[in-house]
Amino acid sequence: MEPFPSDRIQLPRNMIENSMFEEEPDVVDLAKEPCLHPLEPDEVEYEPRSSRLLVRGLGEHEIDDDEDDYESSAKLLGMSFMNRSSGLRNNMSVYRQNPNGSCSVPSTRTMVVCTVVLVIAVSLIMAIYLLPKCTFSKEGCHKKNHTMELIYPLATNGKLFPWAKIRLPPDVVPLHYDLVLQPNLTTLKFAGSVKIVVNIIHVTWKIVLHSSGLNITKATITSAGGHQAKPVEFLEYPLHDQIAVMAPEALLVGQNYTVNIEYSSDLSDTYYGFYKISYKDENSKQRWFAATQFEPLAARSAFPCFDEPAFKATFLIKIKRDEKLSTLSNMPKKATTPVTNGIVQDEFFVSLKMSTYLVAFVVADLKNISRETNGSLVSVHAIPQHLNQVGYALNTAVKLLEFYQKYFFINYPLEKLDLVAIPDFQSGAMENWGLITFRETTLLFDSNTSSARDKKLITAVIAHELAHQWFGNLVTMEWWNDLWLNEGFATFMEYFAMEEIFPELHSDEDLLNLIFKAMMKDSLNSSHPVSSAVQSSEQIEEMFDALSYIKGASLLLMLKHYLTKDVFQAGIEVYLHNHNYGSAQSDDLWDSMNEITNGTLDVKKLMKTWILHKGFPLVTVVRKGKNISVQQEKFLYRVEPENWTADASYLWHIPLTYITSSCNFTHCTNAYLLDQKSAVIELPEEVEWIKFNVDMNGYYIVHYAEDWKTLIDLLKKNHTALSPKDRANLINNIFNLAGLGKESLEKAFELIDYLNKESSTAPLTQALFQLSLIYSLLEKKGEQQLAARVMHRIEHLLGDKIDQQRWTDDGTLSERELRSTLLAFACTHNMRNCRTTATEMFEKWMKSNGTMRLMQNCLEGEVIRAQELSHIIATVSQSLPGYLLAWDFVKENWEKLTRKFHLGSYTIQNIISSSTSQFATKAHLLEVKAFFESKSEESSQLRCVKEAIDTIQLNIQWMERNLAKLQELL
């Protein structure tokens, strides 16, 4: 806590205590109760009253954000005391002046009162003078200028826990872990022991680290060079998943000590930590599979550790297993030795220095195929019956690994890379160093049954996770506030690598659609900056969202185009070399880029306006002759004006790009850095039209004011004058501006009238997306007739295009994806006899071998797993009766959902969004608000809940603004 400023009257200690804490039951006064252990005065912070013990000893401490109520109470008490004192002074005029100017002699009673008041005043002054300089602890009174009280939580055994922050203290850092595990796939439990070598940074009596749900049975400590392990007391504080090892003597600066902990636990039945999975083998027999998922905060549930990304260390892992099973970990296997009858121990080589969330191990019956490249053995593993589906993944992984090594000028540092298909896995994949885990659907490819989209998905996920081997594993963000450094970079590299190696997959179109959707989220008042302060587990989980991944990638894409690809690549090389095997913050990346730009551009100054601001700019363009006026403001849907931040406080440095009618090829792209509120760009000559944000490579929306008519005419006359991505960009921008009230919905519909001539996937997909949003809102609002008229408009625009599609699987991947999109839309909305054709084909397939596949799946009973739940809820929500059914399901099963998937997780975010995003009535708004308010504070304060409420309010606003206009328009 921050000490009271020197110009503020400091209260006597007893007055603060009696006033502030008179209702607190669990209070220990350090002046009266001895400490269990010496406590450093800077190691505490304010705790929620629900689960803490207050320790009263005056000590120095900085005030945290959540301690404002503590300080405010003290301020109020100070004011109250001063007011009472001034009132007392006003009544102390005991010497009264006679009319002649002489003083009358005070009475005896007055003298007594004055004496008492004087004694009280002197006592107060002495207390104020003396007490703040004295801290009572085990050693007695320390003469320090301590002015605030220490507050320590209560451990599970009733003793004081010597740390109150969520983040671990910086006194101790881990150097190395020896981890031994023995999972039992019969009892579904595991036993473990860990030896952690730590180094002391500041002298201390404690070692605080993480542990969650582990039954610790023994703890000892050994000093460097010491041979005897000394038993130690350990304290547990489950609220923060922390334990404290209390040393029998002071731990000295610069010395190494080894902490040895033995423990046991159950294999988790969630998707976190060391968890169990059941599946059916080739003979339909139930088998068990044990795997890990530690990111972001679950390594602590498998072994006690310093579970923060900056605490990097090396790991030696040993796993005892049934001899019929196999094990994998981050490093290659060093040796296998027998332990007891039927049990063997696998020992792996010591790892490189890495974060705890990247540690991984798998125990299962697995088969694999392998190939060596550049000194590393790449292997893809799956359960035996799926081994015939891993070939595509192996070929793809080898190509991508070779590409990244050349691009980064840094070799992949491990001797092996394992990719493992997990039968039940919540995420798409996890980048554990040397042991990447995947959902089966993101790794396995069956050439007979998998689709073109399946191939693209598998390629994209492998590209993402391999990029992490450098961005995230080699260089790790220092704390979760900069998660985008991991995920934004991996997403950017994923699409960049796919364009370079697999251009036939047209992955740039997928990124474009993802950016459009991320901007929808980022336009809400409940959005957050890419780099945001986080502390709690829920806040950390919620950082895994579209902004960290997609907005982060989009900002890097924008920077790459502005700096040029060579400068950008050189900056990345510097960043990776400067911080390899270490941790980094956002500024470290910009500093690395600035080393390359060498003063010609301040990348840090530019990019801070993007990562520290939520939302994105709206650039308004006005053309007058050769002069182009550009002005920026914040794009934000105004739902509740009283909660607004003034637009003037937002100023981005925007790398504008534009093409004109005089030269509209890629090499003719012009650039201009808009680092002010407004500016004027002077063209060399007048032009017929101008298009900003070329190929949507910038993260902003453009409003063309009067020039929208010019662009609409251009699309009608010669739409190929603009690239497919530029056409999709215009469709997205005008519909968003119509939603904002900056443009008319009529003009938006006028712009897409050219679509009957469109043949590219990107603009058609974006148009269908925007029109489907309108259709869904109308349908769910009960405006069925108007919704039918929207569908009629779509059929008028795209009916011929749907008729041209053939129910075959030939053509380029982009053509096949467009065919799939159009036919799926037509069948969903019963257009052009689509359902009749689909039904006939399904019946024909049923009579073929497809029947045997169906029966096998039904027999296995493993067709639909919990990992698919968010997708199922989203699908159910699309239909008219289904969207209410989905919301009811979420309400009725909320506790089960949050136990299985964790508050704030990406799955929970998707479930909340998909089950509420189509509500457009005030009744539903109140219902959603009331439901989450009735749950825990952690639930109601989730950012995704606030986003859901914002979205419903926007839907209501959109309907109020556009319903009448749509009735006229359609």
VOLUMZA-231018 format. One record per residue (C-alpha): x, y, z. Coordinates in steps of 0.2 Angstrom, whole numbers, padded with zeros to 4 digits, always signed. Last residue first. Layout:
N
XYZ
...
***
This chain:
970
-0189-0024-0250
-0183-0006-0247
-0199+0001-0239
-0200-0013-0226
-0181-0012-0224
-0182+0006-0220
-0196+0003-0207
-0185-0011-0198
-0169-0001-0200
-0166+0011-0185
-0176+0001-0172
-0170-0016-0178
-0152-0010-0177
-0154-0003-0160
-0161-0019-0154
-0147-0029-0162
-0135-0017-0154
-0142-0020-0137
-0141-0038-0140
-0122-0036-0145
-0118-0026-0130
-0126-0039-0118
-0116-0053-0127
-0100-0042-0126
-0102-0040-0107
-0104-0058-0105
-0089-0061-0115
-0079-0049-0104
-0083-0060-0089
-0090-0050-0074
-0106-0059-0072
-0097-0076-0071
-0083-0071-0059
-0097-0062-0048
-0105-0079-0047
-0122-0082-0055
-0138-0072-0053
-0131-0057-0063
-0128-0069-0077
-0146-0074-0078
-0153-0056-0075
-0143-0049-0089
-0148-0062-0101
-0166-0061-0096
-0166-0042-0097
-0159-0042-0115
-0171-0056-0120
-0186-0044-0114
-0178-0029-0123
-0179-0039-0140
-0165-0042-0153
-0158-0059-0148
-0147-0067-0161
-0130-0066-0152
-0137-0075-0137
-0133-0094-0139
-0118-0091-0151
-0109-0078-0140
-0111-0087-0123
-0105-0104-0131
-0091-0096-0140
-0084-0087-0125
-0086-0103-0115
-0076-0113-0128
-0062-0100-0128
-0061-0101-0109
-0067-0087-0098
-0074-0099-0084
-0067-0116-0086
-0073-0130-0099
-0079-0144-0089
-0084-0135-0073
-0090-0120-0082
-0102-0131-0093
-0108-0141-0078
-0113-0125-0069
-0121-0118-0084
-0132-0133-0088
-0149-0126-0087
-0145-0109-0093
-0135-0115-0108
-0148-0128-0113
-0161-0114-0112
-0151-0103-0124
-0149-0117-0136
-0167-0121-0136
-0171-0103-0139
-0160-0103-0154
-0166-0119-0160
-0184-0114-0164
-0179-0102-0177
-0163-0111-0183
-0146-0105-0182
-0144-0108-0163
-0143-0127-0166
-0127-0124-0176
-0119-0113-0163
-0124-0126-0149
-0116-0140-0159
-0100-0130-0162
-0099-0126-0144
-0101-0144-0139
-0088-0152-0151
-0075-0155-0138
-0089-0164-0128
-0088-0178-0140
-0100-0183-0154
-0096-0199-0164
-0089-0209-0149
-0103-0222-0147
-0092-0235-0155
-0107-0245-0162
-0114-0229-0170
-0098-0225-0178
-0097-0243-0185
-0114-0242-0191
-0112-0226-0201
-0096-0233-0209
-0105-0248-0214
-0119-0237-0222
-0107-0227-0232
-0102-0243-0241
-0116-0239-0253
-0135-0239-0250
-0133-0224-0238
-0124-0215-0252
-0138-0216-0263
-0150-0210-0250
-0139-0195-0246
-0138-0191-0265
-0157-0191-0266
-0159-0180-0250
-0146-0167-0257
-0155-0166-0274
-0172-0163-0265
-0164-0151-0252
-0157-0140-0266
-0173-0138-0275
-0168-0120-0280
-0169-0113-0262
-0173-0122-0246
-0165-0110-0234
-0152-0122-0227
-0151-0131-0243
-0147-0115-0253
-0134-0109-0240
-0125-0126-0240
-0125-0126-0259
-0118-0108-0259
-0104-0112-0246
-0099-0129-0253
-0098-0122-0271
-0088-0108-0265
-0076-0120-0256
-0075-0131-0271
-0070-0116-0282
-0057-0110-0269
-0050-0128-0269
-0048-0128-0288
-0061-0138-0298
-0068-0155-0294
-0079-0162-0280
-0096-0164-0289
-0113-0159-0285
-0113-0145-0299
-0115-0127-0295
-0122-0116-0309
-0140-0116-0302
-0132-0107-0286
-0125-0094-0297
-0141-0091-0306
-0150-0089-0289
-0137-0077-0282
-0144-0060-0284
-0163-0064-0285
-0161-0078-0272
-0153-0065-0260
-0168-0053-0263
-0180-0067-0260
-0171-0071-0244
-0173-0053-0239
-0192-0054-0243
-0194-0070-0233
-0186-0061-0218
-0199-0047-0220
-0213-0060-0220
-0205-0069-0205
-0203-0053-0194
-0204-0064-0178
-0188-0056-0170
-0179-0072-0173
-0183-0071-0192
-0178-0053-0193
-0162-0055-0184
-0157-0070-0194
-0161-0062-0211
-0150-0047-0207
-0136-0058-0201
-0138-0069-0217
-0137-0053-0228
-0120-0048-0221
-0113-0066-0222
-0119-0069-0239
-0111-0053-0245
-0095-0058-0237
-0094-0075-0245
-0098-0068-0262
-0085-0055-0260
-0071-0068-0255
-0076-0082-0266
-0074-0074-0283
-0087-0076-0297
-0097-0060-0296
-0108-0055-0311
-0124-0058-0301
-0116-0049-0287
-0118-0031-0295
-0133-0027-0285
-0121-0028-0270
-0118-0009-0269
-0137-0005-0270
-0140-0015-0255
-0128-0005-0245
-0135+0011-0253
-0152+0007-0246
-0145+0002-0229
-0140+0021-0228
-0123+0026-0222
-0116+0034-0206
-0130+0025-0196
-0117+0013-0187
-0126-0002-0195
-0126+0006-0212
-0107+0010-0209
-0105-0009-0206
-0114-0013-0221
-0104-0001-0231
-0087-0007-0225
-0090-0026-0227
-0096-0024-0245
-0081-0013-0249
-0069-0025-0241
-0076-0039-0251
-0073-0029-0267
-0055-0025-0261
-0052-0044-0258
-0058-0049-0275
-0046-0036-0283
-0054-0020-0290
-0055-0016-0309
-0063-0033-0309
-0080-0024-0305
-0081-0015-0322
-0098-0007-0325
-0108-0012-0310
-0093-0012-0298
-0088+0005-0304
-0105+0013-0302
-0105+0007-0284
-0088+0015-0282
-0094+0032-0289
-0109+0032-0278
-0099+0028-0263
-0089+0044-0267
-0101+0056-0258
-0095+0050-0241
-0081+0037-0244
-0081+0029-0227
-0066+0018-0224
-0064+0005-0210
-0048+0001-0202
-0035-0013-0199
-0025-0011-0214
-0021-0025-0227
-0039-0025-0233
-0033-0028-0251
-0029-0010-0253
-0035+0000-0238
-0042+0015-0249
-0050+0015-0266
-0050+0031-0277
-0061+0035-0292
-0061+0045-0308
-0044+0053-0304
-0037+0071-0304
-0019+0072-0306
-0003+0072-0295
-0013+0068-0280
-0013+0079-0265
-0017+0071-0248
-0025+0082-0235
-0024+0078-0217
-0035+0075-0202
-0034+0069-0183
-0015+0067-0185
-0004+0052-0188
-0010+0048-0205
+0005+0039-0213
+0002+0039-0232
+0005+0024-0244
+0002+0022-0263
-0001+0005-0272
+0004+0006-0290
+0014-0011-0289
-0002-0019-0285
-0011-0013-0300
-0024+0001-0300
-0015+0015-0309
-0025+0031-0315
-0041+0024-0308
-0034+0025-0290
-0025+0014-0277
-0024+0018-0259
-0014+0013-0243
-0015+0022-0226
-0003+0018-0213
-0013+0024-0198
-0005+0032-0183
-0020+0031-0172
-0028+0044-0161
-0041+0041-0148
-0044+0054-0135
-0054+0065-0146
-0067+0051-0148
-0073+0054-0130
-0074+0038-0120
-0092+0033-0119
-0102+0026-0104
-0115+0039-0104
-0118+0036-0123
-0125+0018-0120
-0126+0009-0136
-0115+0020-0148
-0107+0007-0160
-0089+0012-0161
-0077+0017-0175
-0065+0030-0168
-0062+0045-0178
-0050+0048-0192
-0050+0061-0206
-0044+0061-0224
-0046+0075-0237
-0041+0070-0254
-0035+0085-0265
-0034+0082-0284
-0051+0088-0287
-0061+0087-0271
-0062+0070-0264
-0068+0067-0246
-0062+0051-0237
-0068+0047-0219
-0057+0035-0210
-0065+0025-0196
-0052+0020-0183
-0050+0004-0173
-0056-0003-0156
-0046-0004-0140
-0030+0006-0139
-0014+0000-0132
-0010-0012-0146
-0014+0001-0160
-0007+0017-0154
+0008+0008-0147
+0012+0002-0165
+0017+0020-0172
+0027+0025-0157
+0036+0009-0157
+0039+0008-0175
+0048+0025-0175
+0053+0027-0193
+0069+0032-0202
+0078+0031-0186
+0087+0015-0190
+0073+0006-0198
+0082-0011-0193
+0085-0007-0175
+0068+0000-0174
+0061-0017-0178
+0070-0024-0163
+0064-0010-0152
+0046-0013-0158
+0048-0032-0153
+0055-0028-0136
+0041-0015-0133
+0028-0029-0134
+0036-0038-0120
+0049-0052-0120
+0055-0068-0112
+0070-0079-0114
+0077-0094-0123
+0080-0083-0138
+0077-0064-0134
+0090-0055-0145
+0090-0068-0159
+0071-0069-0160
+0069-0050-0161
+0083-0047-0173
+0076-0060-0185
+0059-0053-0184
+0066-0036-0188
+0075-0043-0203
+0058-0050-0209
+0049-0034-0207
+0063-0024-0217
+0062-0037-0231
+0043-0038-0232
+0041-0019-0234
+0039-0008-0218
+0021-0003-0222
+0016-0020-0229
+0024-0029-0214
+0016-0017-0202
-0002-0020-0209
+0001-0039-0208
+0007-0037-0190
-0008-0028-0185
-0019-0041-0194
-0011-0055-0184
-0014-0046-0167
-0032-0043-0173
-0034-0061-0177
-0026-0070-0162
-0026-0058-0147
-0042-0050-0153
-0051-0066-0158
-0049-0073-0140
-0037-0081-0129
-0036-0066-0117
-0052-0073-0109
-0042-0086-0100
-0030-0074-0092
-0045-0063-0086
-0053-0079-0079
-0037-0084-0070
-0035-0067-0062
-0022-0054-0066
-0023-0046-0083
-0017-0029-0090
-0022-0028-0108
-0011-0029-0124
-0023-0031-0139
-0034-0017-0131
-0051-0023-0125
-0069-0024-0132
-0084-0020-0121
-0088-0005-0131
-0091-0016-0146
-0081-0012-0162
-0068-0025-0158
-0080-0039-0159
-0086-0034-0176
-0068-0031-0181
-0063-0049-0176
-0077-0055-0188
-0070-0045-0203
-0052-0050-0198
-0058-0069-0199
-0065-0066-0216
-0049-0059-0223
-0039-0073-0215
-0049-0086-0224
-0047-0077-0241
-0028-0076-0238
-0028-0095-0236
-0030-0098-0255
-0026-0116-0253
-0017-0117-0270
-0004-0105-0263
+0002-0119-0252
+0020-0115-0248
+0021-0096-0248
+0003-0092-0245
+0002-0106-0231
+0018-0098-0223
+0010-0081-0222
-0006-0088-0216
+0002-0097-0201
+0015-0084-0199
+0001-0071-0194
-0008-0083-0183
+0008-0088-0174
+0012-0069-0172
-0005-0065-0165
-0004-0080-0154
+0013-0078-0145
+0015-0059-0145
-0004-0058-0143
-0002-0065-0126
+0006-0049-0120
-0005-0047-0105
-0001-0065-0101
+0016-0061-0095
+0034-0061-0101
+0029-0067-0118
+0040-0081-0124
+0054-0082-0136
+0060-0100-0141
+0043-0107-0136
+0030-0093-0140
+0036-0087-0157
+0049-0100-0162
+0041-0117-0159
+0025-0106-0160
+0026-0106-0179
+0025-0125-0179
+0008-0123-0170
+0001-0111-0183
+0007-0120-0198
+0000-0137-0191
-0017-0128-0188
-0017-0121-0205
-0013-0137-0215
-0026-0147-0205
-0039-0134-0208
-0035-0133-0227
-0036-0151-0229
-0052-0152-0220
-0059-0139-0231
-0055-0149-0246
-0065-0163-0238
-0060-0179-0229
-0069-0195-0235
-0057-0205-0246
-0041-0196-0244
-0043-0198-0225
-0034-0183-0216
-0030-0184-0197
-0022-0168-0189
-0035-0155-0185
-0050-0168-0184
-0040-0179-0172
-0038-0164-0160
-0020-0160-0159
-0005-0161-0147
+0012-0154-0151
+0027-0163-0143
+0044-0154-0146
+0039-0138-0137
+0021-0139-0132
+0011-0130-0146
-0007-0135-0142
-0020-0140-0155
-0038-0136-0160
-0042-0134-0141
-0054-0145-0131
-0046-0162-0135
-0053-0179-0135
-0046-0193-0146
-0028-0184-0146
-0019-0184-0162
+0000-0182-0158
+0013-0172-0168
+0031-0176-0162
+0046-0165-0166
+0064-0172-0163
+0082-0167-0161
+0077-0150-0154
+0083-0132-0159
+0073-0129-0175
+0086-0119-0184
+0086-0100-0184
+0087-0090-0200
+0069-0085-0197
+0063-0088-0215
+0074-0103-0218
+0070-0112-0202
+0052-0108-0205
+0051-0115-0222
+0059-0132-0217
+0047-0134-0203
+0033-0130-0214
+0038-0143-0227
+0041-0157-0214
+0024-0153-0205
+0014-0154-0222
+0022-0171-0227
+0019-0178-0209
+0001-0171-0209
-0004-0179-0225
+0003-0196-0220
-0007-0197-0203
-0023-0205-0209
-0017-0224-0211
-0012-0223-0192
-0030-0221-0187
-0034-0238-0180
-0018-0238-0170
-0021-0223-0160
-0011-0208-0168
+0006-0202-0169
+0015-0191-0182
+0034-0190-0181
+0047-0178-0187
+0065-0183-0183
+0077-0167-0183
+0094-0166-0191
+0089-0155-0206
+0073-0166-0210
+0070-0184-0204
+0054-0193-0207
+0042-0203-0196
+0026-0214-0195
+0018-0217-0178
+0008-0229-0167
+0001-0226-0150
-0006-0235-0135
-0006-0221-0122
+0004-0210-0110
+0007-0192-0116
+0018-0179-0108
+0019-0160-0110
+0029-0145-0103
+0025-0129-0113
+0015-0121-0099
+0030-0123-0087
+0040-0111-0098
+0056-0116-0106
+0075-0119-0105
+0080-0134-0116
+0075-0151-0110
+0085-0164-0101
+0084-0180-0110
+0069-0192-0107
+0068-0206-0095
+0055-0220-0097
+0052-0231-0082
+0045-0249-0083
+0030-0258-0075
+0025-0276-0079
+0033-0283-0063
+0043-0269-0055
+0054-0255-0061
+0061-0260-0078
+0072-0247-0087
+0069-0237-0102
+0082-0224-0108
+0085-0207-0116
+0068-0204-0124
+0068-0188-0135
+0062-0172-0127
+0045-0164-0125
+0037-0180-0119
+0030-0196-0126
+0025-0212-0117
+0021-0230-0123
+0009-0243-0117
+0011-0262-0115
+0025-0260-0102
+0013-0251-0090
+0021-0234-0086
+0033-0225-0075
+0037-0208-0082
+0054-0198-0080
+0056-0180-0085
+0071-0169-0084
+0066-0151-0086
+0076-0135-0089
+0069-0118-0082
+0059-0103-0087
+0050-0092-0074
+0044-0079-0087
+0028-0089-0092
+0021-0091-0074
+0018-0108-0066
+0033-0109-0053
+0030-0127-0050
+0021-0141-0040
+0016-0155-0052
+0001-0160-0063
-0011-0147-0057
+0002-0133-0057
+0005-0136-0075
-0013-0130-0077
-0012-0111-0079
-0012-0106-0097
-0008-0118-0105
-0006-0135-0097
-0015-0147-0108
-0008-0165-0104
-0012-0182-0110
-0018-0199-0103
-0027-0212-0114
-0039-0225-0108
-0046-0240-0118
-0064-0246-0120
-0065-0261-0131
-0073-0259-0148
-0061-0272-0156
-0052-0258-0166
-0050-0248-0150
-0064-0238-0141
-0059-0221-0133
-0058-0214-0115
-0048-0199-0111
-0039-0194-0095
-0032-0178-0089
-0015-0171-0083
-0019-0152-0083
-0035-0146-0091
-0048-0154-0103
-0059-0159-0088
-0060-0177-0080
-0042-0174-0072
-0031-0189-0068
-0033-0190-0049
-0019-0183-0037
-0003-0188-0028
+0012-0179-0020
+0030-0179-0015
+0040-0163-0015
+0059-0160-0015
+0065-0142-0015
+0084-0140-0020
+0093-0124-0015
+0105-0113-0025
+0114-0098-0016
+0115-0081-0024
+0106-0072-0010
+0104-0083+0006
+0089-0093+0012
+0086-0089+0030
+0084-0104+0041
+0071-0118+0044
+0063-0114+0027
+0045-0112+0025
+0039-0119+0008
+0024-0109+0003
+0010-0116-0008
-0001-0107-0020
-0016-0110-0031
-0022-0092-0028
-0038-0097-0018
-0030-0113-0013
-0017-0106+0000
-0007-0120+0006
+0007-0120+0019
+0023-0131+0019
+0033-0135+0034
+0051-0141+0030
+0060-0158+0032
+0079-0156+0030
+0087-0165+0016
+0105-0170+0021
+0119-0169+0008
+0122-0151+0007
+0132-0144-0008
+0119-0131-0012
+0106-0132+0002
+0093-0146+0003
+0074-0143+0006
+0061-0156+0011
+0042-0158+0007
+0031-0173+0010
+0013-0179+0007
+0006-0166-0005
-0011-0170-0011
-0012-0160-0027
-0027-0150-0032
-0018-0135-0038
+0000-0131-0034
+0010-0115-0037
+0026-0108-0029
+0031-0098-0014
+0048-0102-0006
+0050-0094+0011
+0063-0087+0023
+0070-0074+0011
+0086-0066+0006
+0083-0059-0012
+0088-0067-0028
+0089-0085-0022
+0091-0099-0035
+0080-0114-0036
+0083-0132-0040
+0066-0141-0040
+0065-0159-0036
+0047-0166-0041
+0038-0181-0035
+0023-0189-0043
+0008-0201-0041
-0006-0203-0053
-0024-0208-0052
-0036-0216-0065
-0037-0232-0055
-0034-0243-0071
-0024-0230-0081
-0011-0228-0067
+0000-0213-0070
+0017-0213-0062
+0027-0197-0063
+0045-0192-0059
+0050-0173-0062
+0067-0167-0060
+0065-0148-0062
+0079-0135-0065
+0083-0117-0063
+0068-0110-0053
+0068-0092-0047
+0066-0085-0029
+0064-0068-0022
+0053-0062-0037
+0037-0066-0027
+0023-0075-0037
+0009-0066-0045
-0008-0068-0037
-0002-0057-0022
-0005-0062-0004
+0011-0070+0002
+0016-0077+0019
+0001-0088+0023
-0003-0086+0041
-0009-0102+0050
-0026-0109+0050
-0021-0125+0042
-0028-0120+0025
-0018-0105+0025
-0025-0088+0030
-0021-0072+0020
-0009-0058+0025
-0012-0040+0027
+0002-0028+0032
-0004-0011+0038
+0002+0006+0032
+0014+0019+0038
+0031+0011+0039
+0045+0024+0041
+0057+0011+0049
+0063+0008+0067
+0060-0011+0068
+0051-0016+0084
+0052-0034+0089
+0061-0048+0080
+0045-0058+0078
+0036-0043+0071
+0031-0026+0077
+0035-0012+0065
+0039+0005+0073
+0041+0022+0064
+0023+0024+0061
+0020+0023+0080
+0031+0036+0087
+0026+0053+0080
+0008+0050+0078
+0007+0042+0095
+0017+0056+0103
+0006+0069+0094
-0010+0060+0100
-0003+0059+0118
+0001+0078+0118
-0017+0082+0112
-0025+0071+0125
-0014+0079+0139
-0019+0096+0132
-0038+0092+0132
-0037+0086+0150
-0028+0102+0155
-0040+0113+0146
-0055+0104+0154
-0047+0106+0171
-0044+0125+0168
-0062+0128+0163
-0069+0120+0178
-0057+0130+0189
-0064+0146+0180
-0054+0156+0168
-0047+0173+0173
-0054+0187+0162
-0043+0194+0149
-0042+0213+0146
-0048+0222+0130
-0060+0234+0139
-0075+0223+0133
-0068+0208+0141
-0059+0194+0131
-0064+0176+0135
-0050+0164+0139
-0058+0147+0137
-0060+0148+0118
-0059+0129+0117
-0076+0126+0108
-0069+0130+0091
-0054+0119+0094
-0066+0104+0097
-0074+0107+0081
-0058+0108+0072
-0053+0091+0081
-0070+0083+0076
-0067+0089+0058
-0049+0083+0058
-0054+0066+0064
-0068+0064+0051
-0057+0069+0037
-0044+0056+0043
-0057+0043+0044
-0063+0047+0027
-0045+0046+0020
-0043+0029+0029
-0058+0022+0021
-0053+0028+0004
-0036+0019+0007
-0044+0002+0010
-0057+0005-0004
-0043+0009-0016
-0035-0008-0012
-0040-0016-0029
-0028-0004-0039
-0013-0009-0028
-0006+0003-0015
+0012+0000-0012
+0018-0007+0004
+0028-0001+0020
+0023-0008+0036
+0013-0006+0052
+0008-0022+0059
-0010-0029+0059
-0013-0045+0050
-0029-0047+0042
-0034-0065+0038
-0042-0068+0021
-0055-0077+0011
-0071-0067+0010
-0063-0050+0014
-0056-0049-0003
-0037-0047-0001
-0026-0031+0000
-0008-0034-0004
+0007-0041+0005
+0025-0044+0002
+0033-0027+0004
+0035-0029+0023
+0046-0045+0022
+0039-0057+0035
+0049-0067+0048
+0040-0083+0052
+0026-0088+0064
+0024-0070+0069
+0021-0066+0087
+0004-0059+0092
+0001-0043+0102
+0010-0030+0091
+0007-0041+0076
-0012-0039+0079
-0022-0054+0072
-0039-0051+0065
-0052-0064+0060
-0069-0057+0065
-0069-0041+0055
-0083-0029+0060
-0072-0017+0070
-0060-0016+0056
-0060+0002+0049
-0065+0012+0064
-0056+0002+0078
-0041-0001+0068
-0038+0017+0061
-0041+0024+0078
-0029+0012+0087
-0015+0017+0074
-0016+0035+0077
-0021+0044+0061
-0009+0052+0050
-0014+0070+0044
-0011+0072+0026
+0003+0083+0020
+0016+0068+0021
+0006+0058+0009
-0001+0042+0017
+0009+0027+0013
+0005+0018-0003
+0000+0000+0000
***
